Amino acid sequence: MPVTVPHIVSDVMTTPAVTVGRDARFKEIVRVMDERGVSAVPVVSGDGRVVGVVSEADLLPKEEFRDRRPTRSERKRLGSGLAKAEGATAEEVMNTPAVTVRPDDTLARAARLMAVHHVKRLPVVDAEERLSGIVSRGDLLRVFLRSDEDIEEEVRRTVVSYLFPRHAHAIHVSVRDGIVVLRGPVHDTSLIWVAERLVSGLEGVVAVQSRLRGEGPGPQAPASRP
């Protein structure tokens, strides 16, 4: 069966990524984020390995407690995170170890990691943990910019022609705004759900509406009169 290779992180990541070093001062980090319009930056060592990530959330405690000392309840709530309010360098405020992905990871894996760890960006690292790029939520959504024509062609080529070779010519595929509609007769109704599943897994597909039906007997000729 022809397999559709999903888009991978290297297809959508931004490179080169904006970074800071371990010794970057607090105001330098803020300036870099502001100038480059990013909400987080990887922290890299001298050899380019990712050692952590600093996000806006890591910097905000500094402002929260700029003109007062935290209360006992705030200290208890923040725990070790309170140290970030007192940190002056990237190494002192960063989250470590960094949550990262590889260039050949699927976009689905990157999306799951972002959801589980509640982050908006992921550093992309190679086998040596050296930074290759950065992938953001917006990058992952770019697959939905794929044209309806491209999606339709892939549905016909990788799903319809393989699962239903006898009826490929009779199956109608239409795509509008990423919503795929399948219509027509098939010789094996047990394959309908397979088709739906395969189509829904294609990049850029928003939803699948199946109007596929089992192949029935053709219209009968009227009985002749005696």
C-alpha positions in Angstrom: 0.0 0.0 0.0 1.4 3.4 -0.8 2.1 5.3 2.4 1.7 9.0 2.7 4.6 10.4 4.7 3.3 13.1 7.0 5.0 16.4 7.1 7.8 16.5 9.6 9.2 19.2 11.9 12.0 20.1 9.5 9.4 21.0 6.9 8.0 23.9 8.9 10.6 24.9 11.5 12.2 28.3 11.6 15.9 28.5 11.1 18.2 29.9 12.3 16.5 30.1 15.7 16.9 33.1 18.0 19.0 32.0 21.0 20.7 33.3 24.1 23.7 32.0 26.0 23.8 30.8 29.6 25.3 34.1 30.8 22.8 36.4 28.9 21.6 39.1 31.3 17.9 39.5 32.2 17.5 42.7 30.2 19.3 41.3 27.2 16.8 38.4 27.1 13.9 40.8 27.2 15.4 42.9 24.5 16.0 39.8 22.2 12.4 38.6 22.7 11.0 42.1 22.0 13.1 42.7 18.9 12.5 39.3 17.4 8.9 39.1 18.3 9.2 35.7 20.1 7.7 34.5 23.4 10.5 32.1 24.3 14.2 31.5 23.4 16.4 28.4 23.7 19.5 28.8 25.9 22.5 27.2 24.3 26.0 26.3 25.5 29.1 27.3 23.7 29.0 24.2 21.5 25.4 24.9 20.4 23.7 22.3 22.6 20.3 23.3 24.1 20.5 23.4 27.8 17.2 25.1 28.6 14.5 27.5 27.5 13.5 30.9 28.8 9.9 32.0 28.2 8.0 35.2 29.0 6.4 33.3 32.0 9.9 32.7 33.4 10.6 36.5 33.3 7.3 37.8 34.7 8.1 36.9 38.4 10.8 39.6 38.3 8.1 42.2 37.5 5.6 40.8 40.0 7.9 41.2 42.9 9.9 44.2 41.7 8.7 46.6 44.4 7.8 44.2 47.2 8.9 41.0 48.9 6.7 37.9 48.3 4.4 36.9 51.1 4.7 33.6 52.9 1.7 32.1 51.0 3.3 33.3 47.7 6.6 31.7 48.6 4.8 28.5 49.3 2.8 28.6 46.1 5.8 29.4 43.9 8.3 27.1 45.7 11.5 26.7 43.8 10.1 28.9 41.0 10.5 31.9 43.3 14.2 31.9 42.5 13.4 33.1 39.0 12.2 36.4 40.5 15.7 36.8 41.8 17.6 35.5 38.8 19.7 37.8 36.7 20.9 35.5 33.9 19.4 33.0 31.5 20.9 30.1 33.4 19.2 31.3 36.6 15.7 31.7 35.1 15.5 29.0 32.4 13.5 25.8 32.4 15.7 22.8 32.2 15.9 20.2 30.8 14.3 21.7 27.7 11.5 19.9 25.9 12.8 19.3 22.4 11.9 17.6 19.1 14.0 16.1 16.3 13.9 17.4 12.7 12.3 14.1 11.5 9.6 14.0 14.2 6.1 14.3 12.9 4.0 17.4 13.4 1.6 15.3 15.4 4.3 14.5 17.9 5.3 18.1 18.2 1.7 19.1 18.8 1.3 16.5 21.5 4.5 17.7 23.3 3.3 21.3 23.2 -0.1 20.3 24.6 1.3 18.1 27.4 4.0 20.6 28.5 1.9 23.7 27.9 4.5 25.4 25.7 4.2 27.4 22.6 7.6 26.7 21.0 9.9 23.7 20.9 13.6 23.8 20.1 14.5 21.4 17.3 17.7 19.5 18.0 19.9 16.9 16.2 21.2 13.7 17.5 23.9 15.6 19.4 21.3 17.9 21.1 22.6 20.8 19.0 20.0 23.4 17.9 18.7 23.0 14.4 15.7 25.4 14.5 12.6 26.2 16.4 9.0 25.1 15.8 5.9 27.1 17.0 2.2 26.5 17.2 1.8 28.7 14.2 4.2 26.5 12.2 2.2 23.4 13.0 -1.0 25.1 11.7 0.6 25.9 8.3 -0.3 22.4 7.1 -3.9 23.7 6.9 -2.9 26.2 4.2 -2.5 23.3 1.8 -4.7 23.8 -1.2 -7.9 21.8 -1.7 -6.6 20.6 -5.1 -3.5 19.1 -3.6 -5.6 17.3 -1.0 -8.0 16.0 -3.6 -5.1 14.6 -5.7 -3.6 12.8 -2.7 -6.9 11.3 -1.7 -7.4 9.9 -5.2 -3.8 8.7 -5.5 -3.1 7.2 -2.1 -6.5 6.1 -0.8 -9.2 5.7 -3.5 -7.0 4.1 -6.2 -5.5 1.6 -3.7 -8.6 0.6 -1.7 -11.1 0.6 -4.5 -9.3 0.0 -7.8 -12.4 -1.5 -9.5 -14.5 1.6 -8.7 -11.9 4.4 -8.6 -13.4 5.9 -11.7 -16.9 5.9 -10.1 -15.9 7.4 -6.7 -16.3 11.1 -6.6 -13.9 13.1 -4.4 -14.5 16.8 -3.6 -12.6 19.0 -1.2 -13.7 22.4 0.0 -11.9 24.3 2.8 -10.1 21.1 3.8 -13.3 19.1 4.2 -13.2 16.0 2.1 -16.4 14.4 0.7 -16.4 10.9 -0.7 -19.3 9.6 -2.8 -19.9 6.4 -4.8 -20.2 2.7 -4.8 -17.6 0.3 -3.4 -17.3 -3.5 -3.7 -16.4 -4.0 0.0 -18.2 -1.9 2.6 -15.8 -3.1 5.3 -13.2 -0.8 3.7 -15.3 2.3 4.0 -14.1 3.0 7.6 -10.5 2.4 6.5 -10.9 5.0 3.8 -12.3 7.5 6.2 -9.4 6.9 8.6 -6.7 7.2 6.0 -8.2 10.3 4.5 -8.6 12.0 7.9 -4.8 11.3 8.5 -3.7 13.2 5.5 -2.0 16.6 6.0 -4.4 19.5 5.7 -7.6 17.6 6.0 -10.1 19.3 8.4 -12.9 16.7 8.3 -14.2 13.8 6.2 -17.7 13.2 5.1 -18.4 9.8 3.7 -21.2 9.0 1.3 -19.7 5.8 0.1 -22.1 2.9 -0.2 -22.1 -0.8 -1.0 -22.2 -1.9 -4.6 -25.8 -3.0 -5.3 -27.5 -4.7 -8.2 -28.1 -2.6 -11.2 -31.7 -1.6 -12.2 -33.7 -4.6 -13.3 -35.4 -4.6 -16.7 -39.2 -4.6 -16.5 -40.7 -8.0 -16.7 -42.1 -8.8 -20.2 -45.8 -9.3 -20.5 -47.2 -12.5 -21.8 
